[in-house]
Amino acid sequence: MQYLYDFFHNRVLMSAILGWAIAQVVKTIIDLSLNKKLNFERLVGSGGMPSCHSSTVCALCAAAGVEYGLGSGEFAVAGILAVIVMYDARGVRRETGTQAEILNQIMDFFRLPENGRYKLEFDQDKLKVLIGHTPLQVLCGAILGIIVGLVSVNFLP
């Protein structure tokens, strides 16, 4: 049972989980205020404001910095991980979402009936478009994560 105690008392890990959870709740609240409809997919889905990817890794990085020091290997690994994740969320994943949007438009075009029949049939439903993040979403997620990491590591048992 010691391993469960150790797991739940790992302040760095719990800070990262808390950074993710808070970002997902904030994202859901923002989506609710904009669309006037509760979308439960926002609680676990990717994309949107703020970036939960950025929030998670920045909370991890900030907590590791406080817990182990800025000169530690733990902080260095968390920092490099944060840079890679945020770069990917902003770059590659955002481009994937843009491509999905274009492919959905192409699929919609070929689904239009022609002489009472569809031009093409697709096995795939619409592709998910909300995958990546804008620079502002990444920045807001990073700021949220740093705040969560700095605050939570000092208050968690």
C-alpha positions in Angstrom: 0.0 0.0 0.0 3.0 2.3 0.3 3.1 2.7 -3.5 -0.4 4.2 -3.5 0.6 6.6 -0.7 3.7 7.5 -2.7 1.7 8.0 -5.9 -0.9 10.3 -4.4 1.6 12.2 -2.4 3.9 12.9 -5.4 3.4 16.7 -5.5 4.9 17.1 -8.9 2.6 14.5 -10.5 -0.4 15.8 -8.7 0.4 19.4 -9.8 0.5 18.2 -13.4 -2.8 16.4 -13.0 -4.4 19.4 -11.4 -3.1 21.6 -14.2 -4.8 19.4 -16.7 -8.1 19.2 -14.8 -8.3 22.9 -14.2 -7.6 23.7 -17.9 -10.3 21.2 -19.0 -12.9 22.8 -16.6 -11.9 26.3 -17.7 -12.2 25.2 -21.4 -15.6 23.7 -20.8 -16.8 26.9 -19.0 -15.5 29.1 -21.9 -17.2 26.8 -24.5 -20.4 27.0 -22.5 -20.4 30.8 -22.3 -19.7 31.1 -26.0 -22.1 28.4 -27.3 -24.8 28.6 -24.6 -24.7 24.8 -24.5 -22.9 22.3 -22.2 -20.6 20.1 -24.3 -19.2 17.3 -22.1 -16.7 16.4 -24.8 -14.8 19.6 -23.9 -14.1 18.1 -20.5 -11.8 15.5 -22.1 -11.3 16.7 -25.7 -8.3 18.4 -27.2 -8.1 21.8 -28.8 -9.7 25.0 -27.5 -8.9 27.7 -24.9 -6.8 27.2 -22.8 -4.4 24.5 -24.0 -4.6 21.7 -21.5 -1.4 20.2 -23.0 0.4 23.4 -22.2 -1.2 23.7 -18.8 -0.2 20.1 -17.8 3.4 20.3 -18.9 4.0 23.8 -17.5 2.4 22.7 -14.1 4.8 19.7 -14.2 7.8 21.9 -15.1 7.0 24.6 -12.5 6.4 22.0 -9.7 9.6 20.1 -10.6 11.5 23.4 -10.4 10.2 24.2 -7.0 10.5 20.6 -5.7 13.9 19.7 -7.1 15.5 23.1 -8.0 16.1 24.8 -11.3 19.5 23.1 -11.7 18.0 19.6 -11.4 17.7 16.9 -14.0 14.0 16.6 -13.2 13.4 20.3 -14.1 15.5 20.0 -17.2 13.5 16.9 -18.5 10.2 18.6 -17.6 11.3 21.8 -19.3 12.3 20.1 -22.6 9.1 18.1 -22.5 7.1 21.3 -22.1 8.8 22.9 -25.1 8.2 19.9 -27.3 4.5 19.5 -26.3 3.7 23.1 -26.7 5.5 23.3 -30.1 3.6 20.2 -31.2 0.2 21.5 -29.9 0.8 24.8 -31.8 2.4 23.5 -34.9 1.8 19.9 -36.1 -1.5 19.3 -34.3 -3.0 22.6 -35.5 -2.0 21.9 -39.1 -3.7 18.5 -38.7 -6.9 20.2 -37.7 -6.7 22.6 -40.7 -6.2 19.7 -43.0 -9.2 17.9 -41.4 -11.3 20.9 -42.1 -10.4 20.9 -45.8 -10.9 17.2 -46.1 -14.4 17.5 -44.5 -15.3 20.2 -47.1 -14.1 17.8 -49.9 -16.1 14.9 -48.4 -19.2 17.2 -48.1 -18.8 18.2 -51.8 -18.7 14.6 -52.9 -21.6 13.6 -50.7 -23.9 16.1 -52.6 -26.6 14.2 -54.5 -26.1 14.0 -58.3 -29.2 12.8 -60.2 -30.6 11.4 -57.0 -27.5 9.5 -56.2 -24.4 10.4 -54.2 -21.2 10.9 -56.1 -19.1 9.0 -53.6 -19.8 7.1 -50.3 -17.4 7.4 -47.4 -16.9 5.0 -44.6 -15.4 7.8 -42.4 -17.6 10.3 -40.6 -16.4 13.9 -40.4 -12.9 14.3 -39.2 -12.2 16.0 -35.9 -11.1 19.6 -36.6 -10.5 20.9 -33.1 -7.2 19.2 -32.5 -4.4 21.8 -32.2 -4.1 25.3 -30.6 -3.5 28.9 -31.5 -0.5 30.6 -30.0 -2.8 32.5 -27.6 -4.3 29.2 -26.4 -0.9 27.7 -25.8 0.3 30.9 -24.0 -2.8 30.9 -21.8 -2.4 27.2 -21.0 1.2 27.8 -20.2 0.5 30.7 -17.8 -2.3 28.7 -16.1 0.0 25.7 -15.7 2.8 27.7 -14.2 0.4 29.3 -11.7 -1.1 25.9 -10.8 2.3 24.3 -10.5 3.8 27.0 -8.3 0.7 27.2 -6.1 -0.2 23.5 -5.8 3.3 22.2 -5.0 3.3 24.4 -2.0 -0.1 23.3 -0.7 -0.3 19.7 -1.6 0.6 17.2 1.2 
